[in-house]
Amino acid sequence: MREIITLECTVCKNRNYTTTKNKKTHQDKLEISRFCKFCRKHTPHKETK
């Protein structure tokens, strides 16, 4: 039941990362602080479709 999701930078709106998550156990949207190579700093990344 794990599905592939895309993470998007909240500052520059670029889609930088992909990861998997179990949608049965975590229904809310994932938000992680990751390094954005376009902003060249750590920024929050949110789950997108």
DRENMI-575627 format. One record per residue (C-alpha): z negated, y negated, x. Coordinates in steps of 0.02 Angstrom, whole numbers, plus 50000, padded with zeros to 5 digits. Example, Ala and Ser with C-alpha at 12.3 -4.5 7.8 and 13.67 -1.06 7.14 Angstrom:
496105022550615496435005350684
END
This chain:
500005000050000500114988350148501444975150130502274963750258501864945350237502484929750327501324916350396501864898150388501144883650487500304871050372500734856450486502594858550526503024871550390503874883550511503704902150479503074908950644502184925550617502294941450514500854953250481500324966350355498964966150225498284977650092498634969049927497444980249829495914974849927496414956749968497284948149823496994930249882498154921850007497774924450190497424909450303497224911550491497164899350636498614903850751499574895550892501134886350833502464885150969503304870650878501714860050864501104866851032499314868850969498214879850860498484876150675498044884950512499394896850451499504902150268500324917050187502024914350106503274925650020
END
